[in-house]
Amino acid sequence: MLATTRRAARLLTQLYDAHLREHGIEAAQFALLMTIDAWPEKGHAALGRALGMDKTTLSRNLKLLHARGWVESVAGTDARTREVMLTAEGRERLMAAEPAWRRAQAEVRAAMSDREWYAMWDALRALTGAATGAAAEKR
């Protein structure tokens, strides 16, 4: 199962990367920008949970986005926290790249029947829930 899901993830990433390349952004960066834009909680822990990323991976990706000027760190709701926000340049990059992301999504969707498409989403939700539950038991 692990090899199959990793293979599917790599192939999807390659497809999205190919579409997003013209905008100078990779699929993982686009997903992180989308989450920062849409997620109500912008702290590192909340973003990590939303994306299923560990602290190190999230920090490395945020550092790259910060270096490109696409995100900034701002004071959180209290003095102990920091939140991540899109900069104007980050929002522009996200909006410019969104049609390419939609084209990649449409290609995958067109290659699947309705039954396959909805079954995939159901299976991914179940898999995510099972993995999250199993990981929580190990802690």
Chimera marker file (.cmm) of the C-alpha trace (Angstrom):
<marker_set name="trace">
<marker id="1" x="0.000" y="0.000" z="0.000" r="1" g="1" b="0" radius="0.5"/>
<marker id="2" x="2.739" y="2.475" z="0.912" r="1" g="1" b="0" radius="0.5"/>
<marker id="3" x="4.598" y="1.989" z="-2.378" r="1" g="1" b="0" radius="0.5"/>
<marker id="4" x="1.367" y="2.417" z="-4.354" r="1" g="1" b="0" radius="0.5"/>
<marker id="5" x="0.287" y="5.595" z="-2.569" r="1" g="1" b="0" radius="0.5"/>
<marker id="6" x="3.774" y="7.085" z="-2.824" r="1" g="1" b="0" radius="0.5"/>
<marker id="7" x="3.885" y="6.270" z="-6.558" r="1" g="1" b="0" radius="0.5"/>
<marker id="8" x="0.490" y="7.922" z="-7.095" r="1" g="1" b="0" radius="0.5"/>
<marker id="9" x="1.618" y="10.958" z="-5.092" r="1" g="1" b="0" radius="0.5"/>
<marker id="10" x="4.844" y="11.267" z="-7.121" r="1" g="1" b="0" radius="0.5"/>
<marker id="11" x="3.006" y="11.001" z="-10.446" r="1" g="1" b="0" radius="0.5"/>
<marker id="12" x="0.401" y="13.570" z="-9.407" r="1" g="1" b="0" radius="0.5"/>
<marker id="13" x="3.129" y="15.891" z="-8.163" r="1" g="1" b="0" radius="0.5"/>
<marker id="14" x="4.947" y="15.587" z="-11.495" r="1" g="1" b="0" radius="0.5"/>
<marker id="15" x="1.749" y="16.414" z="-13.388" r="1" g="1" b="0" radius="0.5"/>
<marker id="16" x="0.975" y="19.462" z="-11.241" r="1" g="1" b="0" radius="0.5"/>
<marker id="17" x="4.621" y="20.583" z="-11.314" r="1" g="1" b="0" radius="0.5"/>
<marker id="18" x="4.579" y="20.473" z="-15.123" r="1" g="1" b="0" radius="0.5"/>
<marker id="19" x="1.512" y="22.718" z="-15.225" r="1" g="1" b="0" radius="0.5"/>
<marker id="20" x="2.777" y="25.115" z="-12.553" r="1" g="1" b="0" radius="0.5"/>
<marker id="21" x="6.356" y="25.383" z="-13.873" r="1" g="1" b="0" radius="0.5"/>
<marker id="22" x="5.546" y="28.364" z="-16.110" r="1" g="1" b="0" radius="0.5"/>
<marker id="23" x="4.619" y="30.287" z="-12.944" r="1" g="1" b="0" radius="0.5"/>
<marker id="24" x="7.869" y="29.467" z="-11.149" r="1" g="1" b="0" radius="0.5"/>
<marker id="25" x="6.162" y="27.447" z="-8.455" r="1" g="1" b="0" radius="0.5"/>
<marker id="26" x="6.027" y="23.769" z="-7.528" r="1" g="1" b="0" radius="0.5"/>
<marker id="27" x="2.964" y="21.791" z="-6.470" r="1" g="1" b="0" radius="0.5"/>
<marker id="28" x="4.029" y="21.558" z="-2.808" r="1" g="1" b="0" radius="0.5"/>
<marker id="29" x="4.630" y="25.317" z="-2.658" r="1" g="1" b="0" radius="0.5"/>
<marker id="30" x="1.296" y="26.002" z="-4.337" r="1" g="1" b="0" radius="0.5"/>
<marker id="31" x="-0.507" y="23.729" z="-1.847" r="1" g="1" b="0" radius="0.5"/>
<marker id="32" x="1.149" y="25.511" z="1.069" r="1" g="1" b="0" radius="0.5"/>
<marker id="33" x="0.250" y="28.953" z="-0.318" r="1" g="1" b="0" radius="0.5"/>
<marker id="34" x="-3.343" y="27.798" z="-0.870" r="1" g="1" b="0" radius="0.5"/>
<marker id="35" x="-3.560" y="26.516" z="2.689" r="1" g="1" b="0" radius="0.5"/>
<marker id="36" x="-2.101" y="29.707" z="4.151" r="1" g="1" b="0" radius="0.5"/>
<marker id="37" x="-4.591" y="31.719" z="2.121" r="1" g="1" b="0" radius="0.5"/>
<marker id="38" x="-7.627" y="29.614" z="3.039" r="1" g="1" b="0" radius="0.5"/>
<marker id="39" x="-6.925" y="28.209" z="6.508" r="1" g="1" b="0" radius="0.5"/>
<marker id="40" x="-8.334" y="30.286" z="9.380" r="1" g="1" b="0" radius="0.5"/>
<marker id="41" x="-5.473" y="29.436" z="11.737" r="1" g="1" b="0" radius="0.5"/>
<marker id="42" x="-2.116" y="30.559" z="10.375" r="1" g="1" b="0" radius="0.5"/>
<marker id="43" x="0.216" y="29.296" z="13.100" r="1" g="1" b="0" radius="0.5"/>
<marker id="44" x="2.869" y="26.707" z="12.283" r="1" g="1" b="0" radius="0.5"/>
<marker id="45" x="1.207" y="23.942" z="14.300" r="1" g="1" b="0" radius="0.5"/>
<marker id="46" x="-2.203" y="24.478" z="12.683" r="1" g="1" b="0" radius="0.5"/>
<marker id="47" x="-0.703" y="24.616" z="9.190" r="1" g="1" b="0" radius="0.5"/>
<marker id="48" x="1.299" y="21.453" z="9.875" r="1" g="1" b="0" radius="0.5"/>
<marker id="49" x="-1.831" y="19.616" z="11.007" r="1" g="1" b="0" radius="0.5"/>
<marker id="50" x="-3.842" y="20.865" z="8.014" r="1" g="1" b="0" radius="0.5"/>
<marker id="51" x="-1.197" y="19.610" z="5.581" r="1" g="1" b="0" radius="0.5"/>
<marker id="52" x="-0.059" y="16.532" z="7.506" r="1" g="1" b="0" radius="0.5"/>
<marker id="53" x="3.490" y="17.963" z="7.661" r="1" g="1" b="0" radius="0.5"/>
<marker id="54" x="5.993" y="17.586" z="10.462" r="1" g="1" b="0" radius="0.5"/>
<marker id="55" x="7.629" y="20.697" z="11.947" r="1" g="1" b="0" radius="0.5"/>
<marker id="56" x="10.896" y="20.290" z="10.054" r="1" g="1" b="0" radius="0.5"/>
<marker id="57" x="9.279" y="19.868" z="6.632" r="1" g="1" b="0" radius="0.5"/>
<marker id="58" x="6.902" y="22.758" z="7.232" r="1" g="1" b="0" radius="0.5"/>
<marker id="59" x="9.709" y="25.041" z="8.470" r="1" g="1" b="0" radius="0.5"/>
<marker id="60" x="11.891" y="24.196" z="5.461" r="1" g="1" b="0" radius="0.5"/>
<marker id="61" x="9.052" y="24.954" z="3.035" r="1" g="1" b="0" radius="0.5"/>
<marker id="62" x="8.073" y="28.168" z="4.819" r="1" g="1" b="0" radius="0.5"/>
<marker id="63" x="11.702" y="29.304" z="4.811" r="1" g="1" b="0" radius="0.5"/>
<marker id="64" x="11.796" y="28.890" z="1.018" r="1" g="1" b="0" radius="0.5"/>
<marker id="65" x="8.519" y="30.780" z="0.554" r="1" g="1" b="0" radius="0.5"/>
<marker id="66" x="9.778" y="33.534" z="2.847" r="1" g="1" b="0" radius="0.5"/>
<marker id="67" x="13.046" y="33.812" z="0.896" r="1" g="1" b="0" radius="0.5"/>
<marker id="68" x="11.022" y="34.257" z="-2.304" r="1" g="1" b="0" radius="0.5"/>
<marker id="69" x="8.986" y="37.005" z="-0.656" r="1" g="1" b="0" radius="0.5"/>
<marker id="70" x="5.708" y="35.085" z="-0.894" r="1" g="1" b="0" radius="0.5"/>
<marker id="71" x="4.981" y="34.811" z="2.853" r="1" g="1" b="0" radius="0.5"/>
<marker id="72" x="5.774" y="36.754" z="5.979" r="1" g="1" b="0" radius="0.5"/>
<marker id="73" x="5.643" y="35.977" z="9.661" r="1" g="1" b="0" radius="0.5"/>
<marker id="74" x="3.495" y="38.288" z="11.775" r="1" g="1" b="0" radius="0.5"/>
<marker id="75" x="2.548" y="38.512" z="15.444" r="1" g="1" b="0" radius="0.5"/>
<marker id="76" x="-0.191" y="36.074" z="16.390" r="1" g="1" b="0" radius="0.5"/>
<marker id="77" x="-3.174" y="36.559" z="18.629" r="1" g="1" b="0" radius="0.5"/>
<marker id="78" x="-0.893" y="36.633" z="21.658" r="1" g="1" b="0" radius="0.5"/>
<marker id="79" x="2.752" y="37.548" z="22.187" r="1" g="1" b="0" radius="0.5"/>
<marker id="80" x="3.875" y="33.903" z="22.219" r="1" g="1" b="0" radius="0.5"/>
<marker id="81" x="2.700" y="32.999" z="18.730" r="1" g="1" b="0" radius="0.5"/>
<marker id="82" x="3.609" y="33.869" z="15.169" r="1" g="1" b="0" radius="0.5"/>
<marker id="83" x="1.349" y="33.466" z="12.173" r="1" g="1" b="0" radius="0.5"/>
<marker id="84" x="2.167" y="33.093" z="8.504" r="1" g="1" b="0" radius="0.5"/>
<marker id="85" x="0.490" y="35.368" z="5.984" r="1" g="1" b="0" radius="0.5"/>
<marker id="86" x="0.751" y="35.731" z="2.227" r="1" g="1" b="0" radius="0.5"/>
<marker id="87" x="2.490" y="38.845" z="0.986" r="1" g="1" b="0" radius="0.5"/>
<marker id="88" x="1.034" y="40.768" z="-1.930" r="1" g="1" b="0" radius="0.5"/>
<marker id="89" x="3.568" y="38.999" z="-4.166" r="1" g="1" b="0" radius="0.5"/>
<marker id="90" x="2.575" y="35.618" z="-2.722" r="1" g="1" b="0" radius="0.5"/>
<marker id="91" x="-1.105" y="36.277" z="-3.356" r="1" g="1" b="0" radius="0.5"/>
<marker id="92" x="-0.329" y="37.396" z="-6.927" r="1" g="1" b="0" radius="0.5"/>
<marker id="93" x="1.722" y="34.222" z="-7.526" r="1" g="1" b="0" radius="0.5"/>
<marker id="94" x="-1.072" y="32.062" z="-6.134" r="1" g="1" b="0" radius="0.5"/>
<marker id="95" x="-3.749" y="33.749" z="-8.244" r="1" g="1" b="0" radius="0.5"/>
<marker id="96" x="-1.623" y="33.654" z="-11.403" r="1" g="1" b="0" radius="0.5"/>
<marker id="97" x="-0.871" y="29.941" z="-10.956" r="1" g="1" b="0" radius="0.5"/>
<marker id="98" x="-4.405" y="28.871" z="-10.042" r="1" g="1" b="0" radius="0.5"/>
<marker id="99" x="-5.587" y="28.355" z="-13.657" r="1" g="1" b="0" radius="0.5"/>
<marker id="100" x="-2.619" y="26.020" z="-14.249" r="1" g="1" b="0" radius="0.5"/>
<marker id="101" x="-3.529" y="24.091" z="-11.101" r="1" g="1" b="0" radius="0.5"/>
<marker id="102" x="-7.129" y="23.841" z="-12.335" r="1" g="1" b="0" radius="0.5"/>
<marker id="103" x="-5.925" y="22.512" z="-15.718" r="1" g="1" b="0" radius="0.5"/>
<marker id="104" x="-3.907" y="19.777" z="-13.995" r="1" g="1" b="0" radius="0.5"/>
<marker id="105" x="-6.924" y="18.902" z="-11.844" r="1" g="1" b="0" radius="0.5"/>
<marker id="106" x="-9.152" y="18.805" z="-14.929" r="1" g="1" b="0" radius="0.5"/>
<marker id="107" x="-6.764" y="16.413" z="-16.703" r="1" g="1" b="0" radius="0.5"/>
<marker id="108" x="-6.890" y="13.963" z="-13.831" r="1" g="1" b="0" radius="0.5"/>
<marker id="109" x="-10.657" y="14.339" z="-13.489" r="1" g="1" b="0" radius="0.5"/>
<marker id="110" x="-11.211" y="13.764" z="-17.218" r="1" g="1" b="0" radius="0.5"/>
<marker id="111" x="-9.279" y="10.486" z="-17.068" r="1" g="1" b="0" radius="0.5"/>
<marker id="112" x="-11.627" y="9.068" z="-14.420" r="1" g="1" b="0" radius="0.5"/>
<marker id="113" x="-15.290" y="8.113" z="-14.417" r="1" g="1" b="0" radius="0.5"/>
<marker id="114" x="-17.596" y="9.791" z="-11.909" r="1" g="1" b="0" radius="0.5"/>
<marker id="115" x="-17.646" y="6.586" z="-9.882" r="1" g="1" b="0" radius="0.5"/>
<marker id="116" x="-13.837" y="6.418" z="-9.814" r="1" g="1" b="0" radius="0.5"/>
<marker id="117" x="-13.490" y="10.112" z="-8.948" r="1" g="1" b="0" radius="0.5"/>
<marker id="118" x="-15.838" y="9.996" z="-5.969" r="1" g="1" b="0" radius="0.5"/>
<marker id="119" x="-14.554" y="6.611" z="-4.813" r="1" g="1" b="0" radius="0.5"/>
<marker id="120" x="-11.014" y="8.047" z="-4.865" r="1" g="1" b="0" radius="0.5"/>
<marker id="121" x="-12.056" y="10.924" z="-2.589" r="1" g="1" b="0" radius="0.5"/>
<marker id="122" x="-13.860" y="8.554" z="-0.214" r="1" g="1" b="0" radius="0.5"/>
<marker id="123" x="-10.830" y="6.254" z="-0.103" r="1" g="1" b="0" radius="0.5"/>
<marker id="124" x="-8.410" y="9.153" z="0.479" r="1" g="1" b="0" radius="0.5"/>
<marker id="125" x="-10.531" y="10.479" z="3.371" r="1" g="1" b="0" radius="0.5"/>
<marker id="126" x="-10.679" y="6.993" z="4.909" r="1" g="1" b="0" radius="0.5"/>
<marker id="127" x="-6.939" y="6.449" z="4.424" r="1" g="1" b="0" radius="0.5"/>
<marker id="128" x="-6.098" y="9.835" z="5.943" r="1" g="1" b="0" radius="0.5"/>
<marker id="129" x="-8.328" y="9.135" z="8.937" r="1" g="1" b="0" radius="0.5"/>
<marker id="130" x="-6.870" y="5.675" z="9.458" r="1" g="1" b="0" radius="0.5"/>
<marker id="131" x="-3.284" y="6.923" z="9.226" r="1" g="1" b="0" radius="0.5"/>
<marker id="132" x="-4.012" y="9.841" z="11.563" r="1" g="1" b="0" radius="0.5"/>
<marker id="133" x="-5.617" y="7.532" z="14.111" r="1" g="1" b="0" radius="0.5"/>
<marker id="134" x="-2.821" y="4.966" z="13.912" r="1" g="1" b="0" radius="0.5"/>
<marker id="135" x="-0.162" y="7.677" z="14.300" r="1" g="1" b="0" radius="0.5"/>
<marker id="136" x="-1.963" y="9.123" z="17.333" r="1" g="1" b="0" radius="0.5"/>
<marker id="137" x="-1.946" y="5.691" z="19.003" r="1" g="1" b="0" radius="0.5"/>
<marker id="138" x="1.851" y="5.491" z="18.566" r="1" g="1" b="0" radius="0.5"/>
<marker id="139" x="2.442" y="8.763" z="20.424" r="1" g="1" b="0" radius="0.5"/>
<link id1="1" id2="2" r="1" g="1" b="0" radius="0.2"/>
<link id1="2" id2="3" r="1" g="1" b="0" radius="0.2"/>
<link id1="3" id2="4" r="1" g="1" b="0" radius="0.2"/>
<link id1="4" id2="5" r="1" g="1" b="0" radius="0.2"/>
<link id1="5" id2="6" r="1" g="1" b="0" radius="0.2"/>
<link id1="6" id2="7" r="1" g="1" b="0" radius="0.2"/>
<link id1="7" id2="8" r="1" g="1" b="0" radius="0.2"/>
<link id1="8" id2="9" r="1" g="1" b="0" radius="0.2"/>
<link id1="9" id2="10" r="1" g="1" b="0" radius="0.2"/>
<link id1="10" id2="11" r="1" g="1" b="0" radius="0.2"/>
<link id1="11" id2="12" r="1" g="1" b="0" radius="0.2"/>
<link id1="12" id2="13" r="1" g="1" b="0" radius="0.2"/>
<link id1="13" id2="14" r="1" g="1" b="0" radius="0.2"/>
<link id1="14" id2="15" r="1" g="1" b="0" radius="0.2"/>
<link id1="15" id2="16" r="1" g="1" b="0" radius="0.2"/>
<link id1="16" id2="17" r="1" g="1" b="0" radius="0.2"/>
<link id1="17" id2="18" r="1" g="1" b="0" radius="0.2"/>
<link id1="18" id2="19" r="1" g="1" b="0" radius="0.2"/>
<link id1="19" id2="20" r="1" g="1" b="0" radius="0.2"/>
<link id1="20" id2="21" r="1" g="1" b="0" radius="0.2"/>
<link id1="21" id2="22" r="1" g="1" b="0" radius="0.2"/>
<link id1="22" id2="23" r="1" g="1" b="0" radius="0.2"/>
<link id1="23" id2="24" r="1" g="1" b="0" radius="0.2"/>
<link id1="24" id2="25" r="1" g="1" b="0" radius="0.2"/>
<link id1="25" id2="26" r="1" g="1" b="0" radius="0.2"/>
<link id1="26" id2="27" r="1" g="1" b="0" radius="0.2"/>
<link id1="27" id2="28" r="1" g="1" b="0" radius="0.2"/>
<link id1="28" id2="29" r="1" g="1" b="0" radius="0.2"/>
<link id1="29" id2="30" r="1" g="1" b="0" radius="0.2"/>
<link id1="30" id2="31" r="1" g="1" b="0" radius="0.2"/>
<link id1="31" id2="32" r="1" g="1" b="0" radius="0.2"/>
<link id1="32" id2="33" r="1" g="1" b="0" radius="0.2"/>
<link id1="33" id2="34" r="1" g="1" b="0" radius="0.2"/>
<link id1="34" id2="35" r="1" g="1" b="0" radius="0.2"/>
<link id1="35" id2="36" r="1" g="1" b="0" radius="0.2"/>
<link id1="36" id2="37" r="1" g="1" b="0" radius="0.2"/>
<link id1="37" id2="38" r="1" g="1" b="0" radius="0.2"/>
<link id1="38" id2="39" r="1" g="1" b="0" radius="0.2"/>
<link id1="39" id2="40" r="1" g="1" b="0" radius="0.2"/>
<link id1="40" id2="41" r="1" g="1" b="0" radius="0.2"/>
<link id1="41" id2="42" r="1" g="1" b="0" radius="0.2"/>
<link id1="42" id2="43" r="1" g="1" b="0" radius="0.2"/>
<link id1="43" id2="44" r="1" g="1" b="0" radius="0.2"/>
<link id1="44" id2="45" r="1" g="1" b="0" radius="0.2"/>
<link id1="45" id2="46" r="1" g="1" b="0" radius="0.2"/>
<link id1="46" id2="47" r="1" g="1" b="0" radius="0.2"/>
<link id1="47" id2="48" r="1" g="1" b="0" radius="0.2"/>
<link id1="48" id2="49" r="1" g="1" b="0" radius="0.2"/>
<link id1="49" id2="50" r="1" g="1" b="0" radius="0.2"/>
<link id1="50" id2="51" r="1" g="1" b="0" radius="0.2"/>
<link id1="51" id2="52" r="1" g="1" b="0" radius="0.2"/>
<link id1="52" id2="53" r="1" g="1" b="0" radius="0.2"/>
<link id1="53" id2="54" r="1" g="1" b="0" radius="0.2"/>
<link id1="54" id2="55" r="1" g="1" b="0" radius="0.2"/>
<link id1="55" id2="56" r="1" g="1" b="0" radius="0.2"/>
<link id1="56" id2="57" r="1" g="1" b="0" radius="0.2"/>
<link id1="57" id2="58" r="1" g="1" b="0" radius="0.2"/>
<link id1="58" id2="59" r="1" g="1" b="0" radius="0.2"/>
<link id1="59" id2="60" r="1" g="1" b="0" radius="0.2"/>
<link id1="60" id2="61" r="1" g="1" b="0" radius="0.2"/>
<link id1="61" id2="62" r="1" g="1" b="0" radius="0.2"/>
<link id1="62" id2="63" r="1" g="1" b="0" radius="0.2"/>
<link id1="63" id2="64" r="1" g="1" b="0" radius="0.2"/>
<link id1="64" id2="65" r="1" g="1" b="0" radius="0.2"/>
<link id1="65" id2="66" r="1" g="1" b="0" radius="0.2"/>
<link id1="66" id2="67" r="1" g="1" b="0" radius="0.2"/>
<link id1="67" id2="68" r="1" g="1" b="0" radius="0.2"/>
<link id1="68" id2="69" r="1" g="1" b="0" radius="0.2"/>
<link id1="69" id2="70" r="1" g="1" b="0" radius="0.2"/>
<link id1="70" id2="71" r="1" g="1" b="0" radius="0.2"/>
<link id1="71" id2="72" r="1" g="1" b="0" radius="0.2"/>
<link id1="72" id2="73" r="1" g="1" b="0" radius="0.2"/>
<link id1="73" id2="74" r="1" g="1" b="0" radius="0.2"/>
<link id1="74" id2="75" r="1" g="1" b="0" radius="0.2"/>
<link id1="75" id2="76" r="1" g="1" b="0" radius="0.2"/>
<link id1="76" id2="77" r="1" g="1" b="0" radius="0.2"/>
<link id1="77" id2="78" r="1" g="1" b="0" radius="0.2"/>
<link id1="78" id2="79" r="1" g="1" b="0" radius="0.2"/>
<link id1="79" id2="80" r="1" g="1" b="0" radius="0.2"/>
<link id1="80" id2="81" r="1" g="1" b="0" radius="0.2"/>
<link id1="81" id2="82" r="1" g="1" b="0" radius="0.2"/>
<link id1="82" id2="83" r="1" g="1" b="0" radius="0.2"/>
<link id1="83" id2="84" r="1" g="1" b="0" radius="0.2"/>
<link id1="84" id2="85" r="1" g="1" b="0" radius="0.2"/>
<link id1="85" id2="86" r="1" g="1" b="0" radius="0.2"/>
<link id1="86" id2="87" r="1" g="1" b="0" radius="0.2"/>
<link id1="87" id2="88" r="1" g="1" b="0" radius="0.2"/>
<link id1="88" id2="89" r="1" g="1" b="0" radius="0.2"/>
<link id1="89" id2="90" r="1" g="1" b="0" radius="0.2"/>
<link id1="90" id2="91" r="1" g="1" b="0" radius="0.2"/>
<link id1="91" id2="92" r="1" g="1" b="0" radius="0.2"/>
<link id1="92" id2="93" r="1" g="1" b="0" radius="0.2"/>
<link id1="93" id2="94" r="1" g="1" b="0" radius="0.2"/>
<link id1="94" id2="95" r="1" g="1" b="0" radius="0.2"/>
<link id1="95" id2="96" r="1" g="1" b="0" radius="0.2"/>
<link id1="96" id2="97" r="1" g="1" b="0" radius="0.2"/>
<link id1="97" id2="98" r="1" g="1" b="0" radius="0.2"/>
<link id1="98" id2="99" r="1" g="1" b="0" radius="0.2"/>
<link id1="99" id2="100" r="1" g="1" b="0" radius="0.2"/>
<link id1="100" id2="101" r="1" g="1" b="0" radius="0.2"/>
<link id1="101" id2="102" r="1" g="1" b="0" radius="0.2"/>
<link id1="102" id2="103" r="1" g="1" b="0" radius="0.2"/>
<link id1="103" id2="104" r="1" g="1" b="0" radius="0.2"/>
<link id1="104" id2="105" r="1" g="1" b="0" radius="0.2"/>
<link id1="105" id2="106" r="1" g="1" b="0" radius="0.2"/>
<link id1="106" id2="107" r="1" g="1" b="0" radius="0.2"/>
<link id1="107" id2="108" r="1" g="1" b="0" radius="0.2"/>
<link id1="108" id2="109" r="1" g="1" b="0" radius="0.2"/>
<link id1="109" id2="110" r="1" g="1" b="0" radius="0.2"/>
<link id1="110" id2="111" r="1" g="1" b="0" radius="0.2"/>
<link id1="111" id2="112" r="1" g="1" b="0" radius="0.2"/>
<link id1="112" id2="113" r="1" g="1" b="0" radius="0.2"/>
<link id1="113" id2="114" r="1" g="1" b="0" radius="0.2"/>
<link id1="114" id2="115" r="1" g="1" b="0" radius="0.2"/>
<link id1="115" id2="116" r="1" g="1" b="0" radius="0.2"/>
<link id1="116" id2="117" r="1" g="1" b="0" radius="0.2"/>
<link id1="117" id2="118" r="1" g="1" b="0" radius="0.2"/>
<link id1="118" id2="119" r="1" g="1" b="0" radius="0.2"/>
<link id1="119" id2="120" r="1" g="1" b="0" radius="0.2"/>
<link id1="120" id2="121" r="1" g="1" b="0" radius="0.2"/>
<link id1="121" id2="122" r="1" g="1" b="0" radius="0.2"/>
<link id1="122" id2="123" r="1" g="1" b="0" radius="0.2"/>
<link id1="123" id2="124" r="1" g="1" b="0" radius="0.2"/>
<link id1="124" id2="125" r="1" g="1" b="0" radius="0.2"/>
<link id1="125" id2="126" r="1" g="1" b="0" radius="0.2"/>
<link id1="126" id2="127" r="1" g="1" b="0" radius="0.2"/>
<link id1="127" id2="128" r="1" g="1" b="0" radius="0.2"/>
<link id1="128" id2="129" r="1" g="1" b="0" radius="0.2"/>
<link id1="129" id2="130" r="1" g="1" b="0" radius="0.2"/>
<link id1="130" id2="131" r="1" g="1" b="0" radius="0.2"/>
<link id1="131" id2="132" r="1" g="1" b="0" radius="0.2"/>
<link id1="132" id2="133" r="1" g="1" b="0" radius="0.2"/>
<link id1="133" id2="134" r="1" g="1" b="0" radius="0.2"/>
<link id1="134" id2="135" r="1" g="1" b="0" radius="0.2"/>
<link id1="135" id2="136" r="1" g="1" b="0" radius="0.2"/>
<link id1="136" id2="137" r="1" g="1" b="0" radius="0.2"/>
<link id1="137" id2="138" r="1" g="1" b="0" radius="0.2"/>
<link id1="138" id2="139" r="1" g="1" b="0" radius="0.2"/>
</marker_set>
